[in-house]
Amino acid sequence: MLRYGRELAKSAFRLAVATRWVGSGAGFGGVPKESADVVVIGAGVVGLAVARELALKGREVLVVESASTFGTGTSSRNSEVIHAGIYYPRNSLKARLCVRGKELLYKYCAERGIPHKQTGKLIVATSVAEIPKLEALLRHGKENGVEDLRMMEGSEAMDLEPELQCVEALLSPSSGIVDSHSLMLSLVGEAENCRTTVSYNTTVTGAHIEDSCVHLHISESKELENHHGDSPLLPQLILVPKLVINSAGLSAVPLAKRFHGLNVAVIPPAHYARGCYFTLSKTKIPPFSRLIYPIPEDGGLGVHVTLDLNGLVKFGPDVEWIDSIDDISGFLNRFDYSVNFDRSDQFYTEIRKYFPNLKDGSLESGYSGIRPKLCGPQQAPSDFLIQGEEIHGVPGVINLFGIESPGLTSSLAIAEHMVSRMTEISRIPFTFQRFPLQ
C-alpha cells in the first residue's frame, strides 16, 4: 500500500495504467483496483491526528486529500483558540473530548516546541440580563471538569483589561491559542515517520459495497475541475481498504451519501455557517492581553477578540448561514470565502458592547471560515457525531460528522478516543453513540 500511496501522490492516472486492471460488480469494469490497510479521507487537523495515532499503533495509513496541501479548509480558517471545555453539556462528546484534548494539546505543543500560549479568556456579560447565561456557563464548565473557572465582578475584570466594559465576567485561565499550521505540520511529519503516506490532489468521490467490503472511488482532483455533471463520474482507481475514516470536514456528509450501501437514513443533514474575521489596525499596542468572548449566540460563540502569536488582534467570527453547494465543488472546497466589508458595520456594533473605545475605521477585512454544522438556524446545538458500523451498517467505515469548534482543541483526543477502541486489525467491535446536546 505504501508503494500505491506514493504512486497515487504522483498521478492516479499513471497508477491506473501501471497496476492490474480488474472489473467490479458495480459497473466499473476496466478500472484498476488496489487494496490498502487504512484510508483517512481528509488532511485537516482531525484527519492528521487520527492518521498519526493509527500509525503509532502500527497501522499502515494512507491519507487522501483533495487539495494540494494539508489543512486548507476549516482547520486553517478559525480562531486558533485552545478551548477549555466550558460551553458543552455534561457527557457530550464535545465536552469530554475538549477537556481531554486541551490537556493533550498543551502537552504535545510544549514537548515539540509548537508555538502556543495560555493567554486565559474572559467571557463577559455586558448587561444584567446576560448574567444568568454567564452563571449557566460556569455550571456547564464545572460539570465538565474545568476546575479553574471563576466568576468576577465587572470592576475586577476591567482592572485586568482596562479597555473592557462589562458588568460581570467568567475567567477561564486555561484557555489559549495555538499555531494551527505548525501543529498540523508536526502531525504530518510524525505520521509520515511511521509509514503514513499523504496523497494530495486526490479526491474520494464515493464508494460502493462489494463482497462485504467498501470500495472507494478515487480520482485526481484535476480531473474533477471541469466536471459539470453532464457525464458520468467514473473513478480512475478503486481502492479497497480494511478501514476507512471519513474525516472530510465540510464534505463529510455529502461524501457519506455517496457511499452506496450505507444506510442513508442515519446520515444527518448538513448545514453551513460562514464566519468572517476582521483585524484591528491603526494601533501599536493590543487593547487586550486575554481572549474576550461575549455570551454565545445562535450558531456560534459570538464576535470575540482573538490574539494571534504575532500580536495581531482579530475579531470574529460572525454567523452567516449559507446554502450548500454541489458535491464536486464541495469535495474541491469551492466554498465562497470572501469577506464582505459591509459586514463590518455589524461588527462595530457587537464589539463596542464590550470594547466601547473601538475607533471608526480601525477594522480591516481579515479572512473567513465555514463551519460544518449538523444543526441549522434556531435549532439546538449539536454534538460531534462519530458513526460506526452498528449505526450505518457498513463494516470498516467510520464517519466523523459535525467536527466544528472545538475540533482543533479536541483533535488529539478524538484520535485517542477512536483508536484506543480499535482492538482488531480489520474490525471495529465497539459502539460510538451520539450524545445530543440538550
C-alpha positions in Angstrom: 0.0 0.0 0.0 2.9 2.3 0.6 4.0 1.9 -3.0 0.5 2.6 -4.0 0.2 5.8 -2.0 3.5 7.2 -3.4 2.4 6.5 -6.9 -1.0 8.0 -6.4 0.5 11.1 -4.9 2.3 11.5 -8.3 -0.6 10.6 -10.5 -3.7 8.5 -10.0 -3.9 8.1 -13.8 -0.4 6.7 -14.1 -1.1 4.3 -11.4 -4.2 3.2 -13.3 -2.0 2.3 -16.2 0.7 0.7 -14.1 -1.5 -1.6 -11.9 -3.6 -4.6 -12.7 -7.0 -4.0 -14.3 -9.9 -5.7 -12.7 -13.6 -5.3 -13.1 -16.1 -4.8 -10.3 -19.7 -5.9 -9.8 -20.8 -2.3 -9.7 -20.3 -1.4 -13.3 -16.6 -0.3 -13.1 -15.1 -2.8 -15.4 -11.6 -1.9 -16.5 -11.0 0.4 -13.5 -7.8 -0.7 -11.6 -8.3 -1.9 -8.1 -5.8 -1.8 -5.2 -6.0 -2.9 -1.5 -5.0 -0.9 1.5 -4.9 -1.1 5.3 -6.3 2.2 6.5 -7.5 5.2 4.4 -8.2 8.5 6.1 -10.2 10.9 3.9 -9.2 14.5 4.6 -5.9 16.0 5.8 -7.4 18.5 8.2 -6.2 18.6 11.8 -8.5 15.8 12.9 -7.7 13.6 10.0 -4.0 14.1 10.5 -4.3 13.4 14.3 -6.2 10.2 13.6 -3.7 9.1 10.9 -0.8 9.7 13.3 -2.5 7.8 16.2 -3.2 4.9 13.9 0.3 4.9 12.5 1.8 4.9 16.0 -0.3 1.8 16.7 1.3 0.0 13.8 -1.4 0.5 11.1 -0.3 1.4 7.5 -2.2 4.6 6.7 -2.9 6.5 3.5 -4.3 10.0 3.9 -6.2 11.1 0.8 -6.6 14.9 0.4 -8.2 16.7 -2.5 -6.2 19.9 -2.0 -2.6 20.5 -2.8 -1.6 20.6 0.9 -3.0 19.9 4.3 -5.4 21.9 6.4 -6.9 24.2 3.7 -10.4 24.1 5.0 -11.9 24.6 8.5 -8.6 23.7 10.1 -6.8 26.8 8.9 -9.8 29.1 8.9 -10.7 29.5 12.6 -9.7 31.4 15.7 -6.9 29.1 16.6 -8.2 29.0 20.2 -7.5 26.3 22.7 -10.8 25.9 24.4 -11.2 25.0 28.0 -14.5 22.9 27.6 -17.0 25.4 29.1 -19.8 25.5 26.6 -20.9 21.9 26.2 -23.4 19.9 28.3 -22.0 17.2 30.6 -21.1 13.9 29.0 -21.4 15.2 25.4 -18.5 14.2 23.1 -17.7 17.9 22.7 -17.3 18.3 26.5 -15.3 15.2 27.1 -13.0 15.4 24.1 -12.5 19.2 24.5 -11.3 18.8 28.1 -9.1 15.9 27.3 -7.9 17.4 24.1 -6.8 20.6 25.8 -4.7 18.6 28.2 -3.1 16.6 25.3 -2.7 19.6 23.1 -0.8 21.7 25.6 1.5 18.8 26.4 2.0 18.0 22.7 2.9 21.6 21.9 5.2 22.0 24.9 7.2 18.8 24.1 7.6 19.7 20.4 8.1 23.4 20.6 5.0 24.2 18.7 4.1 27.9 19.2 1.2 28.3 21.6 0.3 30.5 24.6 -2.0 30.0 27.6 -3.5 33.5 27.4 -6.6 33.0 29.5 -10.1 34.1 28.5 -12.8 36.4 29.8 -16.4 35.6 28.9 -18.3 38.8 29.6 -21.8 39.9 30.4 -22.4 43.4 29.2 -25.9 43.7 30.7 -27.6 42.5 33.8 -29.9 40.3 31.7 -26.9 38.3 30.5 -25.7 37.3 34.0 -27.8 34.2 34.3 -26.3 32.9 31.0 -22.9 33.5 32.4 -23.8 31.6 35.5 -25.1 28.7 33.3 -21.7 28.6 31.5 -20.0 28.4 34.9 -22.1 25.4 35.8 -21.5 23.7 32.5 -17.8 24.2 32.8 -17.6 22.8 36.3 -19.7 19.8 35.3 -17.3 19.1 32.5 -14.3 19.1 34.9 -13.0 22.6 34.1 -12.0 23.4 37.7 -10.2 26.7 37.4 -13.2 28.8 36.3 -14.0 31.9 38.4 -16.8 34.5 38.3 -15.7 38.0 38.9 -17.3 41.4 39.2 -17.1 43.7 36.3 -14.8 46.1 38.1 -12.3 43.2 38.7 -12.4 42.2 35.1 -11.9 45.7 33.9 -8.9 46.1 36.3 -7.4 43.1 34.4 -8.4 44.5 31.0 -8.8 48.4 31.2 -10.3 48.6 27.7 -13.0 46.2 28.6 -16.6 47.1 29.6 -18.8 44.6 31.4 -21.0 44.0 34.5 -19.7 40.5 35.3 -17.2 38.1 33.7 -16.2 34.5 33.8 -12.4 33.9 33.9 -11.0 30.8 32.1 -7.3 30.7 32.9 -6.7 27.5 30.8 -7.9 28.9 27.5 -5.2 29.8 25.0 -4.1 30.0 21.4 -2.0 27.7 19.1 -0.3 28.0 15.7 -2.5 25.5 13.8 -0.2 25.3 10.8 2.8 24.3 12.9 0.6 21.8 14.8 -0.6 20.2 11.5 3.0 20.2 10.1 4.1 18.3 13.2 1.3 15.8 12.9 2.1 15.2 9.2 5.8 14.7 10.0 5.2 12.2 12.8 2.6 10.3 10.8 4.9 10.0 7.8 7.8 8.9 10.0 5.5 5.9 10.9 4.9 4.9 7.3 1.9 7.1 6.6 1.6 8.3 3.1 -0.3 11.5 2.3 -1.7 11.7 -1.2 -2.6 15.3 -2.2 -4.6 16.4 -5.2 -6.5 13.2 -4.8 -10.3 13.0 -4.3 -12.6 10.3 -2.9 -15.8 10.8 -4.9 -17.9 8.0 -3.5 -17.9 4.3 -2.7 -19.8 1.1 -3.2 -20.0 -2.1 -1.2 -18.8 -5.3 -2.8 -18.2 -8.7 -1.1 -18.9 -7.0 2.3 -16.0 -4.6 1.7 -16.1 -0.9 1.0 -14.7 0.1 -2.4 -13.6 3.7 -2.6 -13.8 5.7 -5.8 -10.6 7.7 -6.4 -9.9 10.4 -8.9 -7.2 13.0 -9.4 -8.6 16.4 -8.3 -7.6 18.0 -11.6 -9.9 15.5 -13.4 -12.9 16.9 -11.4 -12.1 20.6 -12.0 -14.1 20.7 -15.3 -16.7 18.1 -14.4 -20.2 19.7 -14.7 -22.4 16.7 -14.1 -23.3 16.3 -17.8 -21.4 13.0 -18.0 -21.0 10.0 -15.6 -18.3 10.5 -12.9 -16.2 7.4 -13.2 -13.2 6.8 -10.9 -9.7 6.4 -12.1 -9.0 3.9 -9.3 -11.0 1.7 -6.9 -9.3 1.3 -3.5 -10.3 -1.5 -1.1 -9.2 -0.7 2.5 -9.7 -2.6 5.7 -10.7 0.6 7.5 -11.9 4.0 6.2 -12.1 7.1 8.3 -14.3 9.8 6.7 -12.8 12.9 8.1 -13.7 15.1 5.1 -14.9 18.1 7.2 -17.2 20.3 5.1 -17.8 17.4 2.6 -18.1 14.6 5.1 -21.9 14.4 4.9 -22.3 14.6 1.1 -19.5 12.1 0.7 -21.2 9.6 3.0 -24.3 9.9 1.0 -22.3 8.7 -2.0 -21.3 5.5 -0.1 -23.8 3.2 -1.9 -24.9 0.5 0.5 -24.6 2.7 3.6 -27.9 3.4 5.4 -28.6 7.0 4.2 -31.4 7.3 6.8 -28.8 7.8 9.6 -26.8 10.4 7.7 -27.6 13.8 9.3 -28.4 16.9 7.3 -25.5 19.2 6.6 -25.7 22.9 7.4 -23.0 25.5 6.7 -22.2 28.7 8.7 -19.7 31.1 7.3 -17.9 33.3 9.8 -15.9 36.4 8.9 -13.0 37.9 10.8 -11.8 41.5 10.8 -8.4 42.6 12.1 -7.6 45.7 14.2 -5.4 48.3 12.5 -4.1 51.7 13.5 -2.9 50.5 16.9 0.6 49.7 18.1 -0.4 48.1 21.4 -3.1 45.5 21.5 -6.0 46.6 23.7 -6.3 43.2 25.4 -3.9 40.6 26.7 -6.6 37.9 27.0 -9.2 36.5 24.8 -12.5 38.3 25.2 -15.8 36.5 24.5 -19.4 37.7 24.6 -22.3 35.5 25.6 -22.7 32.8 22.8 -25.2 33.4 20.0 -27.2 31.2 17.7 -24.8 29.2 15.6 -21.6 30.3 17.3 -19.7 31.8 20.3 -20.3 35.4 19.3 -17.9 38.0 17.8 -14.9 37.7 20.1 -11.4 39.0 20.5 -8.7 36.6 19.5 -5.0 37.3 19.7 -2.5 35.5 17.4 1.0 34.7 18.4 2.4 37.7 16.4 0.2 40.1 18.4 -2.4 40.7 15.7 -5.9 41.3 17.2 -8.8 39.6 15.3 -12.5 40.0 15.8 -14.9 37.3 14.8 -16.4 35.2 13.6 -20.0 36.3 13.0 -22.6 33.8 11.7 -23.9 33.8 8.2 -25.9 30.7 7.2 -25.2 29.7 3.6 -26.6 27.2 1.2 -24.8 24.0 0.3 -23.0 23.6 -3.0 -22.9 20.7 -5.4 -20.9 17.6 -4.3 -18.0 18.0 -6.6 -17.5 21.7 -5.7 -17.7 20.7 -2.0 -15.1 18.0 -2.5 -12.8 20.6 -4.0 -13.5 23.1 -1.3 -15.0 25.7 -3.7 -16.9 27.5 -0.9 -17.1 31.3 -1.0 -14.5 32.6 1.5 -14.7 36.2 0.5 -15.2 38.8 3.3 -17.9 41.4 2.6 -16.6 44.6 4.1 -20.2 45.8 4.6 -20.4 43.3 7.4 -18.0 45.4 9.4 -20.9 47.7 10.4 -22.4 44.9 12.5 -19.0 44.1 13.9 -18.6 47.6 15.2 -22.0 47.4 16.9 -21.2 44.0 18.5 -17.6 44.8 19.6 -18.5 48.1 21.1 -20.7 46.3 23.6 -17.6 45.2 25.4 -14.9 47.5 23.8 -16.5 50.9 23.6 -13.3 52.7 22.6 -13.1 50.9 19.3 -12.4 53.7 16.8 -14.2 54.2 13.5 -12.2 52.9 10.5 -10.0 50.6 12.6 -11.3 47.3 11.3 -9.9 45.8 8.2 -11.1 42.7 6.3 -9.4 39.6 7.5 -10.5 36.1 6.4 -13.5 33.8 6.7 -14.1 30.2 7.6 -17.1 27.8 7.2 -18.3 25.5 9.9 -19.7 22.1 9.1 -22.7 22.0 11.3 -25.4 19.4 12.0 -27.9 22.0 13.2 -29.5 24.9 11.3 -30.7 28.3 12.3 -32.7 28.4 15.6 -32.0 24.7 16.2 -30.4 23.3 19.4 -26.6 22.9 19.1 -25.5 19.5 18.0 -22.7 17.3 19.3 -19.8 15.7 17.4 -21.2 12.6 15.6 -19.0 9.6 15.2 -20.7 6.8 13.3 -19.5 3.2 13.1 -20.9 0.0 11.6 -23.6 -0.5 14.2 -25.3 2.7 13.1 -24.8 2.8 9.3 -24.4 -0.9 8.6 -21.1 -0.9 6.7 -18.2 -2.8 8.2 -14.9 -0.9 8.4 -16.2 2.6 7.9 -16.2 5.4 10.5 -17.8 8.8 9.6 -16.9 11.9 11.5 -19.7 14.4 11.2 -20.1 18.0 12.5 -16.5 18.3 13.6 -16.5 22.1 14.1 -15.4 24.0 17.2 -13.9 22.7 19.5 -12.5 20.3 16.8 -9.0 21.9 16.8 -8.7 21.6 20.6 -10.2 18.1 20.6 -8.2 16.7 17.7 -5.7 14.6 19.6 -8.5 13.4 22.0 -10.7 12.4 19.0 -7.9 10.4 17.7 -7.2 8.8 21.1 -10.9 8.1 21.6 -11.2 6.3 18.4 -8.0 4.4 18.1 -8.0 3.2 21.7 -11.1 1.2 21.0 -9.9 -0.5 17.8 -8.8 -3.9 19.0 -8.7 -5.8 15.8 -6.9 -5.0 12.6 -9.9 -5.1 10.3 -12.9 -4.8 12.6 -14.3 -2.1 14.8 -16.1 -4.0 17.6 -17.2 -1.1 19.6 -20.1 1.3 19.6 -20.0 5.0 19.0 -23.0 6.8 20.3 -24.4 10.2 19.6 -24.7 12.4 22.7 -27.3 15.0 21.8 -26.9 18.5 23.3 -30.0 19.4 25.3 
